[in-house]
Amino acid sequence: MSQTIPLVDVKAQYAPLIPELEERFSAVLASGRFIFGPEVEAFELEAAAFLGVPHAIGVANGTDALVLSLEALGVGRGDEVICPAFTFYATAEAIARVGATPVFADIDPATLNLDPADVASRVTPRTKAIVAVHLFGRPAPLDALEALGLPLVEDAAQAFGADGVAGTGVCSTFSFFPTKNLFALGDGGLVACRDDDVAERVRMLRFHGSRDKVTFELVGTNSRLDAIQAAALRVFLPHLTGWNAARRDAAARYAELGLGEAVELPRDESGHVYHMYVVRSPIRDKVADELGEAGVASAAYYTVPLHLQPAMRHLGYRPGSLPEAERAAVENLALPMWGGIGAEAQERVVETVRAALGVPV
Ligand SMILES: Cc1ncc(COP(=O)(O)O)c(C=O)c1O
């Protein structure tokens, strides 16, 4: 049987950079500074410059980035925060962690991102913020959401480098989980921020609510980006634009190869960075099974929308209450995608999907 095609091949992306990584890691070892210090500070400056924001604050992971952003905005008990029902669980979990109530909004089926009209219909006097997710790397409709006049947090965990990301929200949060477009070699996260005061609060909150490590003004937490991860991120960041361009080329190639005759393709938009290449099919499970048999990895993200997750049951949503999120959960399928996936692998994916759907190959 021919070689298995993975969903993502992170190692293929960083393999050519191993000598440079080893050099940077040796420098960190020689410095003896593993927490904060010059590597983290340099990465924060480079990330801020890349994103075009005045502040970038390294934290331990993308979930903390959300929690700390919401806390810095003063979101807490008694507040409501609107977020999409179709996203990774951490988006809503972060809202609940700060004591607020997640209010789930439906998605636009054409983009899988928040539907601003549905968000508008859920605003109440208790709504304190909106968390918009740039799902699968596609920019969310920030202008329409900002027009609602509420503080906007961008959950950009999946969208480092996508057009317009970190341009509108008060805070934008990123994850450097190893499969992300910009990734670390372990956990890591970042808060990008345009407001000086909010940035200062995030900085304090990530280190026990202190500015100087002597006086503790807030109840914060310990959420730090390690120097060794910052060193890796500094090696990867200059390659991100090229990797994202390669992902866009691969997305275009899937369309050229005729994948769209079998399944619904993600809309080809210039700002999209295809963290995941997610297609839709009413017979998603059959397609996934046949891909598996042919040695092609695929994955369904996310199979249960957040309003129907057990931990959110107490909020009282019923099946059918957010129909587009629910339909996306049964139809979506992520196909192999990374910066550098070859044409041959993509041809095999397309042939297998077409055969599963009975479209001539
Ligand atoms: C949309 C979204 N939000 C938040 C997170 C949380 O990031 P992390 O796993 O780094 O905590 C992730 C990633 O896993 C994500 O995809």
PDBQT file of the ligand as one rigid body, heavy atoms in Angstrom, charges set to zero:
ROOT
HETATM    1  C1  LIG A 401      -9.996  28.485  18.290  1.00  0.00    +0.000 C 
HETATM    2  C2  LIG A 401      -9.089  28.100  19.421  1.00  0.00    +0.000 A 
HETATM    3  N1  LIG A 401      -9.139  28.784  20.564  1.00  0.00    +0.000 NA
HETATM    4  C3  LIG A 401      -8.322  28.495  21.593  1.00  0.00    +0.000 A 
HETATM    5  C4  LIG A 401      -7.409  27.470  21.519  1.00  0.00    +0.000 A 
HETATM    6  C5  LIG A 401      -6.594  27.140  22.734  1.00  0.00    +0.000 C 
HETATM    7  O1  LIG A 401      -5.222  27.164  22.507  1.00  0.00    +0.000 OA
HETATM    8  P1  LIG A 401      -4.238  26.258  23.405  1.00  0.00    +0.000 P 
HETATM    9  O2  LIG A 401      -4.434  24.848  23.004  1.00  0.00    +0.000 OA
HETATM   10  O3  LIG A 401      -2.876  26.783  23.077  1.00  0.00    +0.000 OA
HETATM   11  O4  LIG A 401      -4.592  26.525  24.835  1.00  0.00    +0.000 OA
HETATM   12  C6  LIG A 401      -7.301  26.731  20.322  1.00  0.00    +0.000 A 
HETATM   13  C7  LIG A 401      -6.301  25.685  20.133  1.00  0.00    +0.000 C 
HETATM   14  O5  LIG A 401      -6.157  24.649  20.482  1.00  0.00    +0.000 OA
HETATM   15  C8  LIG A 401      -8.178  27.045  19.256  1.00  0.00    +0.000 A 
HETATM   16  O6  LIG A 401      -8.140  26.346  18.122  1.00  0.00    +0.000 OA
ENDROOT
TORSDOF 0
